[in-house]
Amino acid sequence: MGQLVTTGATMMCSMGMSPSTLNVTSQQTVMSDGKPVATVQDGAAMSNIPPFGMCTSLANPQVASATAAAMGVLTPQPCVPQTSGTWIPSQSKVLAGGKPCLTNDCKMVCAYAGNISIAMPGQLISSVS
């Protein structure tokens, strides 16, 4: 049973060094705790998922280049998320604007080998079964 995620939710990337905050843009009519509820389509890099500080993934060309220049010493570089597709839903049966709602157990994959997850859903009221 997951919790609905709203705008302002805290996310973490396994390759990022800082948390980030989700911006909901897929719909603005269904609310929870006074905030728009996220759907699985709120997965666009930069507009929905801002950077996670510095990136530590060698799959990121900037990190790989900086690390090579530092003779193999891992050299993190600014994060620029490279998401594609939608959040991988759990089993949400709740829809907002005809789209499955995002719950705190959903995941997103970054092309730079990072796994993005919800650390704090943005509200603590609604849960979905």
C-alpha positions in Angstrom: 0.0 0.0 0.0 1.7 3.2 -1.2 1.2 6.8 -0.4 0.1 9.3 -3.1 2.9 11.6 -4.2 2.3 15.3 -4.6 4.1 18.3 -5.9 7.0 19.1 -3.5 7.8 15.4 -2.8 11.4 14.7 -2.0 13.3 12.4 -4.5 16.7 10.8 -4.3 18.9 9.4 -7.1 21.3 6.6 -6.4 24.0 8.5 -8.3 23.2 12.0 -7.1 24.6 13.7 -4.0 21.6 15.8 -3.0 17.8 15.3 -2.8 15.5 17.0 -5.4 11.9 18.2 -5.3 9.2 16.9 -7.7 7.2 19.4 -9.8 3.8 18.1 -10.9 2.8 19.2 -14.4 0.6 16.3 -15.7 -2.5 17.6 -14.0 -3.6 20.4 -11.7 -7.2 19.4 -10.6 -6.8 16.4 -8.3 -5.4 17.5 -5.0 -4.2 15.8 -1.8 -3.4 17.9 1.3 -3.9 21.0 -0.9 -1.3 20.0 -3.5 -1.6 18.6 -7.0 -1.3 14.7 -7.0 1.5 13.4 -9.3 0.9 10.8 -12.0 3.3 8.4 -13.6 3.8 10.9 -16.4 5.5 13.4 -14.2 8.9 12.1 -15.2 10.4 14.7 -17.5 14.0 15.7 -16.7 14.3 19.3 -15.5 10.6 20.2 -15.7 9.4 17.5 -13.3 12.7 16.1 -12.0 15.3 18.8 -11.3 19.0 18.0 -10.7 20.3 16.0 -7.7 23.3 18.2 -7.0 26.4 16.4 -8.2 26.4 13.2 -10.2 28.8 10.3 -9.3 28.0 7.9 -12.2 30.8 7.0 -14.6 28.0 6.4 -17.2 27.6 10.2 -17.3 30.1 11.5 -20.0 31.0 14.6 -17.9 31.9 12.5 -14.9 33.8 10.0 -17.0 35.8 12.8 -18.6 36.6 14.6 -15.4 37.5 11.3 -13.7 39.9 10.4 -16.6 41.5 13.9 -16.4 42.0 13.3 -12.7 43.9 10.0 -13.4 41.1 7.8 -12.3 40.0 9.7 -9.1 36.2 9.9 -9.2 35.3 13.5 -9.9 31.6 14.2 -9.6 30.1 16.7 -12.0 26.8 18.7 -12.0 23.7 16.4 -12.3 21.6 16.8 -15.5 18.9 14.0 -15.2 18.4 11.9 -18.3 15.0 10.3 -17.8 12.9 8.6 -20.4 9.4 7.3 -20.3 7.3 7.3 -17.2 7.6 6.3 -13.6 7.5 2.5 -13.2 4.2 2.1 -11.3 3.6 -0.3 -8.5 -0.1 -1.3 -8.6 -1.9 2.0 -8.3 -5.6 1.8 -9.3 -6.2 5.4 -8.6 -6.4 7.7 -11.6 -5.9 11.5 -11.8 -6.9 13.0 -15.2 -7.1 9.4 -16.6 -3.5 8.7 -15.7 -2.3 6.3 -12.9 -1.3 8.2 -9.8 2.4 8.2 -8.6 2.9 6.4 -5.3 6.0 6.5 -3.1 7.0 3.0 -4.2 7.3 3.9 -7.9 10.8 4.2 -9.5 12.4 6.1 -12.4 15.5 5.2 -14.2 18.2 7.7 -15.4 20.2 6.9 -18.5 23.3 7.5 -16.4 22.7 4.3 -14.4 20.9 6.1 -11.5 17.7 4.9 -9.9 15.3 7.7 -8.8 13.0 7.0 -5.9 10.6 8.9 -3.7 12.1 9.7 -0.2 9.1 11.7 1.1 5.8 11.8 -0.8 5.0 15.5 -0.1 2.0 14.7 2.1 1.1 12.2 4.7 -2.7 11.9 4.4 -3.7 9.7 1.5 -2.7 6.1 0.8 -3.6 3.8 -2.0 -4.3 0.1 -1.9 
